[in-house]
């Protein structure tokens, strides 16, 4: 299954993308800088190498519904929505800060995203961006964890996002990831965890693209009930905003949750429909 997911991700048949959000125009790779490798701040679950422009505020509303496996009983998951509200502000053209709240585990997150290098037509071959965040899980209860302290609610992650715009249609990304949860739900699971994200975008038309990403967890406990997250989505650009629709086996939308706690299974049809709606100000 892992090998199949990786093959699918890097097949041009499965990889497509998005934006007019910041008034970017797809450019030729031979220009000074490759632009619009990804037009959304996220591919699906993973962060992309796109940043919000200087002095611009992006507001992203994300919904992830329940499993479609439950059928009409939950209206194919629509009765069991998880919501995430995310604000991202561009300090300058290379630095973004973000603040979000997700109803999944009632999680708050603060983040910093910084571009280190930019792909050039006849120069450096990749865009490299650093993404770092701190999470607070406010759903934990002392009744269930008598020794619970504030520090147990905390999680951290750091990622190096490495993308390349191969041509005007195809963009690829690697995302080596370290994440740490001070409290894990599986006893044998290390608090410090490692993963490799694979992402891709293939442009179908001026306003439509197909995105996909996959997270390969590198030190998951052998008795863990969780799975690697695989997500496929269609992005629609509609002038002032980007609308992303997707299917995924991850209900959580923060890095630690979709990498560490994805309980859906594509082979069983236990997957979730969701969407992201982005707007800039």
N, C-alpha and C positions, 0 to 999 in steps of 0.2 A: 504493500500500500504506500509506504514511504517513497519508494522509487517511482511508482506511478505518479504520485503527486508532483514530484520534482520534474518528471518528464513533461507533464501537462503544463506546468508553470512556464517552462521555457519553450513550449511549442507556440509559434506565431499564431496558430489557429485559436489559441486560448487567451491571448494577451492583448488587452485594449485599454484606453484611458480618457481624460477630462480638462477644462476651465476657460473662461473669459473673465474669471473672477477678478483678476488683477490686470485685466486688459492686455494679457500676453498674447503674442502671435507665434505659432509654431515657426521656427526658423530653420534654415539650412544648417547642417553641422559644420559647414565651411565658414560660417560667420565667426566673429571673435569669440563669442560664448554660445554654447548650446543652451537654448531656452525651452521651457515647457516640456521637459522630460516627463514630469508629472504635473498636472494642473490642480490636483487636490492636495491638501495637506496630508492626507492619508492615501495609501494605495487601496486597501480595504481595512484591514486591522492595523498593519504596520504603518508607521510614519513614512512619508516620502521625503525626498530632498527639497521639496518646494518650501519656501518661506513666505510669510506675509510681508508685504512691502512696508517701507518706513512710514511711521505715523498712521498706519492702517490697523483697524480693529476687525478681526474676523470672528463671527459668531457661528458656531457649528452645533446644530441640533441633531442628535443621533438616537435612533430607535432600533432596538433589537427585540423581535417578538419571540414567543415561545416556539417549541418544536412543531414543525408541520406534521410530524409523525402522529400527533394526537388527533388529527383530523378535525371533524366538525364539532367535537366536544369543546374544543377551545377555539373554534373558528380558525383552524389551521395556525394556531399560535398567536392570533391577534389579541386574544384576551389576556395574554401574559407578557406585556411589554416591559422592557427595561429601557430607561431613558438616560442619556448623557448630554449635559449642557457644557459647552467648552468655549472659552473666550481666549483668543490668541492676539497679541499686540506686537507690532513690529517696532522695536526700539530703533533699529536702523535696517538697512537692506541685508545685513548678515546675522542679526540677532533678534529672536522672538522670545517672548515670555508667554506662558499660558496658565490658565486656572480653570479647573473643571470640577463638576460633581456628577457622579453616576449613581443611579438607584441600585445598581448591582453591588451588593455589600455596602451600600451607602458610602461610596468611596469618593474622597476629595483628592485632587491631584494638582500640584504645582510643577511647572516644567520650564526648561530652558532649551532652546534649539539654536544652534550656531553653525553657520557655514564656514568650513575651513578652506576648502578649495572648490574651484568651479571648472567644469569641463570647457575646454577651448577647442576651436576647430582645428588648429594646427599646433596645439600645445598640450596641456595636461589632459589626459584622456577620461577623467572621472570628475563627478561632483561628489564631494565628501562633506557630510554634515554630522555634527554631534548632537544627540538628543539625550537629555537627562531629566529625570523626574523623581519626585517624592510623593508617596501615596499615604493616605490615612484611611484605614478601614474602621468606620464608626459603627458597623453593624455588630461587632463583637460584644457579648454581654457577660457581665461578671457572674451571672447565674450559671453560665456554661463553663466559664474559665475563672475560678475563684481567685487565682493569683494574677489575674489580668492587670497589667500596667499599661500606661500610655505608649511606651516604647514597643509593646507587642502589636500595636495597631499599625505600625509603620512598615512601609516597603519602599524599595529604591530600585531604579534601573538606569542603565547607561547603554547607549547604542551608538555605533558608528554606521551611518547610512552611506553606502557607496553606490552611486548610480551611474549609468552610462546611457546616453541617448544614442542608440545604434544608428538610427536613421529617422526620417520624419514620422514614421509610424511606430517604431518599436523602441521601448525603453526598458531597461532591466535594473534591478537593485539587489544588493546583498546587504544584510543588516546583522553583523555580529553583535550579540546582545548578552549583557550580564544583568541579572536581576536578583534581588534579595528580599525575602519576606521574613520579618522577625518572628512570625508565627506561621507555621505551615499546618495544613489539615491532615497530611499524611505523615505518620510518625517517622518513617524511614527516609523521608525526603530531606535532602540537604537544604538548609536555608539559602545558601548561595547556589544559584542555578545559572546555567549557560544555554544559549540557544543560537541558532543561525536562521535568520529570516531571508526568504527568497521572494522577490516581488517582480511584477512585470506589468506593462501597459502596452496595448496595441490599439492604435487609432483606427476606428471604422470609417468615420466621416468627420467633417469639421466640428460637429458637436456631440458625437458619440464615440465612446471607447470602451474596451473590455479590459478590466483589471483583475489580477489574481495575486494572492500572496499565500505563503506557507511558512510555518514556523517549526523548525526541527529542534526539539528539546534534546540537549546533549547529555544530561545527567538525571533524567527522570527516574524516580524510585521504581524498582521492578514490580512492586505491588500497587502502584498508583492507578486509580480508576480513570485518570484524565488522558486526553489524546492530544496529538499535535494539531494545531489549528490550520485548516485549509479553507480559503475563502475565494469566491469568484463573484465579480460584480460588474454591472453596467453603469457607466457614468454619462450623465446627460447635462450638457452645458446650456443654460437658458439665459444668456445675457448677464444679469447681475449676480447670478448664483449658480452653484453646481449641485446637481441632484444625483446622489450615488445610491443605487439599489444593489443589494448583494444577498448571497446565500453563504452561510458559514456554519461550522460546528462549534463556534465559540460565542457564548452569550455575553461574557464580559468584554468591555471595550478598552480597558486600560492594559498596558503592556504586561504587567504582572498577572493579570487575571486571564487574558486570552492565551498567554503562553503557559501559565502554570495550572489553570483550572478550566480547560475546555473539555466539557463532558459529553458533547454531542459526537455522533459517529456517522459519517457519510454512508458507510456500507449498510447501516441499518435504517437509513432515511431519517435519522435523528439530527436534523439540521434546522437552522433558524433563518428566517427572512428578516432583513433590516434595511435601513436607509440612513444616509447622512444628508443633511441640507445645510449648505454653507452660504453665508452672506457677509459681505465686507462693508465697512463704514469708513 
